[in-house]
């Protein structure tokens, strides 16, 4: 079973909850490449086996997502010591399987009153992980249609909510300090590739930053985004070189990656962002 067939099974299983679930992470980026406004590029997006789906933790999800996934052949697998334990929902064989994880914003310290970790929650009979700085990925999501016309083997087109590309990039800077070097390098490549996809939309991204995205962040988060973005692309670093070395189907110049991202974020964040 290829990953597009697996993705289609996931979409079918989650159909009753589409209004509440937003695709984030690597599959959001893959879906961005299919968006009508995206530039057509001659390289493949970064491959990822996992599909991250996010939802607001105060939205009641009716029914059983777990039952719907099991009916499509997914298996529930647990890990960690949290209660409920963290879970992912897997389709396919070990090592090559496709899986989905459910995420929701972490509010508070991440520790319960008795000292136990408060990093998961139960909703619609699935276990979702609470993630810090996830909330920005729920802001102003894009709605896009997927189906046979763009290679997704569904019986009919469906509309999915996908993380806004600007929010997708901004979140990379919010989580930068917590990322292992390899993951940070991948995040930088995601940012570069997103700019490649939507470089013609920098004026719209600037307006979105000023009117929607920045107001959704608190003052500390806005400062973090500006500082981390500036530091990430001010000079040629080992992290940028690491990001440029990831693609196997194309050559990426580290200086091109750095300069492209620096220019794009100067346009997006602008003078008003520098006053935050």
C-alpha positions in Angstrom: 0.0 0.0 0.0 1.5 3.4 -1.0 1.3 6.4 1.2 -1.4 8.2 -0.9 -3.7 5.2 -0.5 -3.0 5.2 3.2 -3.7 8.9 3.4 -6.9 8.4 1.5 -8.0 5.8 4.1 -7.2 8.3 6.9 -9.3 11.0 5.2 -12.2 8.6 4.8 -12.1 7.5 8.4 -12.0 11.1 9.7 -14.7 12.4 7.5 -17.2 13.2 10.3 -14.6 15.3 12.1 -13.1 17.2 9.2 -14.6 20.5 10.5 -12.5 20.2 13.8 -9.2 18.6 12.6 -6.3 20.5 10.9 -3.5 18.8 9.1 -0.2 20.1 10.5 3.4 18.9 10.3 5.0 17.2 7.2 1.7 16.2 5.6 0.5 19.8 5.8 3.6 20.7 3.7 2.8 17.9 1.2 -0.7 19.2 0.9 0.6 22.8 0.4 2.3 21.6 -2.7 -1.1 20.6 -4.1 -2.7 23.9 -3.4 -3.9 25.9 -6.5 -1.9 28.9 -5.3 1.4 27.0 -5.0 4.1 27.3 -7.5 4.8 24.1 -9.4 8.2 22.9 -8.4 10.4 20.2 -10.0 11.3 18.4 -6.8 9.5 16.2 -4.3 8.5 17.5 -0.8 10.2 16.1 2.2 8.8 12.6 2.8 7.2 11.8 6.1 5.4 8.6 7.3 3.5 10.3 10.1 0.4 12.5 9.7 -0.2 15.0 12.5 -3.8 16.2 13.1 -4.4 19.0 15.5 -7.6 20.2 17.2 -8.6 22.8 19.9 -8.7 21.1 23.3 -11.9 22.8 24.3 -13.9 21.6 21.3 -16.0 18.5 22.1 -15.4 15.7 19.5 -18.5 13.5 19.4 -18.5 9.8 18.5 -15.4 7.6 18.2 -12.5 8.5 16.0 -10.8 5.4 17.3 -13.6 3.1 16.0 -13.5 4.8 12.7 -9.8 4.3 12.4 -9.9 0.7 13.4 -12.6 0.0 10.8 -10.2 1.2 8.1 -7.5 -1.1 9.3 -5.5 1.2 11.6 -4.0 -0.2 14.8 -3.7 1.7 18.0 -0.2 1.7 19.6 0.8 3.3 22.9 4.0 4.7 24.3 5.2 6.7 27.4 4.1 6.9 31.0 1.4 9.6 30.7 -2.2 8.8 31.5 -3.7 8.2 29.0 -0.5 7.0 27.3 0.5 8.7 24.1 -0.8 6.9 21.0 -0.4 6.7 17.3 -2.6 5.0 14.8 -0.8 2.8 12.4 -1.6 1.4 9.0 0.9 -1.1 7.4 3.9 -3.1 8.4 6.6 -2.2 10.9 9.3 0.1 9.5 7.3 1.1 6.4 3.9 1.8 7.8 1.9 5.0 7.7 0.6 6.4 11.0 -1.5 9.3 12.4 -1.1 11.2 15.6 -3.5 13.6 17.2 -2.2 16.8 18.9 -3.8 19.6 20.9 -2.3 22.7 22.5 -0.7 22.4 25.9 -2.0 25.0 28.4 -0.2 25.5 31.7 2.9 23.8 33.1 2.4 20.3 31.6 2.3 18.8 35.1 -0.7 17.8 37.1 -1.3 18.9 40.7 0.1 15.6 42.0 3.3 15.8 40.0 2.2 13.5 37.2 2.8 14.6 33.5 -0.2 16.4 32.0 0.9 15.8 28.4 -2.0 13.8 26.9 -5.8 13.9 26.8 -8.7 11.7 25.7 -11.1 12.9 23.0 -13.5 10.8 20.9 -11.8 7.7 22.3 -8.4 8.6 20.9 -5.3 9.7 22.9 -4.0 13.1 21.9 -0.7 14.6 22.8 -0.6 18.1 24.4 2.1 20.2 22.5 3.4 23.6 23.5 3.3 26.3 20.8 0.8 24.2 18.8 -1.9 26.8 19.0 -0.5 29.0 16.2 -1.0 26.1 13.8 -4.8 26.3 14.5 -4.9 30.0 13.5 -6.5 30.8 10.1 -6.2 27.4 8.5 -6.5 27.1 4.7 -9.2 24.9 3.3 -8.2 22.9 0.3 -9.9 20.3 -1.9 -8.2 17.0 -2.4 -9.2 14.0 -4.5 -8.4 12.3 -7.8 -7.6 15.6 -9.6 -4.5 16.0 -7.4 -3.6 12.4 -7.0 -5.4 11.4 -3.8 -7.3 8.2 -4.5 -10.7 9.2 -3.0 -14.1 8.4 -4.5 -15.0 12.1 -4.6 -13.2 15.4 -3.7 -13.3 16.5 -0.1 -12.3 19.7 1.6 -9.6 19.5 4.3 -8.3 22.1 6.8 -4.5 22.5 6.5 -2.2 24.7 8.6 -1.7 28.1 7.1 1.7 28.1 5.4 2.8 31.3 7.3 1.7 29.8 10.6 3.5 26.6 9.6 6.8 28.6 9.2 6.3 30.8 12.3 5.8 27.7 14.5 9.3 26.5 13.5 10.8 29.5 15.1 8.8 29.1 18.3 10.0 25.5 18.8 13.6 26.1 17.6 15.3 25.9 20.9 13.7 22.6 21.8 14.6 20.8 18.6 17.4 18.4 18.1 19.9 19.5 15.4 18.7 17.1 12.8 15.1 18.2 13.3 16.1 21.8 13.3 17.9 21.3 9.9 14.7 19.7 8.6 12.6 22.7 9.9 14.9 25.1 8.0 14.4 23.2 4.8 10.6 23.1 5.3 10.7 26.9 5.7 12.8 27.3 2.5 10.6 25.0 0.5 7.4 26.8 1.7 8.9 30.1 0.5 9.6 28.4 -2.8 6.0 27.3 -3.0 4.5 30.7 -2.1 7.1 33.3 -2.7 4.7 35.2 -4.9 2.4 35.7 -1.9 4.9 37.6 0.4 2.6 40.7 0.4 -0.3 38.6 1.5 1.8 36.9 4.1 2.9 40.3 5.4 -0.7 41.4 5.8 -1.6 38.1 7.5 1.3 38.5 9.9 0.2 42.0 10.9 -3.5 41.4 11.1 -4.0 37.7 12.1 -0.9 35.8 13.0 1.1 38.3 15.2 -2.1 39.2 17.2 -2.6 35.5 17.9 0.8 35.3 19.7 1.6 36.8 23.1 4.3 39.4 23.4 7.0 36.9 24.3 6.1 34.6 21.4 6.2 37.5 18.9 9.7 38.5 20.3 10.9 34.9 20.0 9.7 34.6 16.3 11.5 37.9 15.4 14.7 37.0 17.2 14.9 33.4 16.1 14.1 34.3 12.5 16.7 37.0 12.4 19.4 34.8 14.0 18.6 31.8 11.8 19.3 33.6 8.5 21.7 36.5 9.4 24.8 34.4 8.6 25.7 31.2 6.9 25.6 28.6 9.7 26.2 24.8 10.1 22.4 24.5 10.6 21.8 26.0 7.2 24.5 23.8 5.6 22.8 20.8 7.3 19.4 21.9 5.9 20.8 22.3 2.4 22.4 18.8 2.5 19.1 17.0 3.1 17.5 16.8 -0.3 18.6 13.9 -2.4 16.8 14.8 -5.6 18.2 18.3 -6.1 21.1 20.5 -5.2 20.4 23.3 -2.7 23.0 26.0 -2.2 23.4 26.9 1.5 23.8 30.6 0.6 20.7 30.5 -1.6 18.7 29.0 1.2 20.0 31.6 3.7 19.5 34.6 1.4 16.0 33.5 0.2 14.7 33.0 3.7 16.3 36.3 5.0 14.7 38.3 2.2 11.3 36.6 2.5 11.1 37.3 6.3 12.3 40.9 5.9 9.3 41.3 3.6 6.8 39.4 5.8 7.8 40.7 9.2 8.6 44.2 8.0 9.1 47.4 10.1 6.0 46.9 12.1 7.1 43.5 13.3 10.5 44.9 14.4 8.6 47.2 16.7 7.0 44.3 18.6 
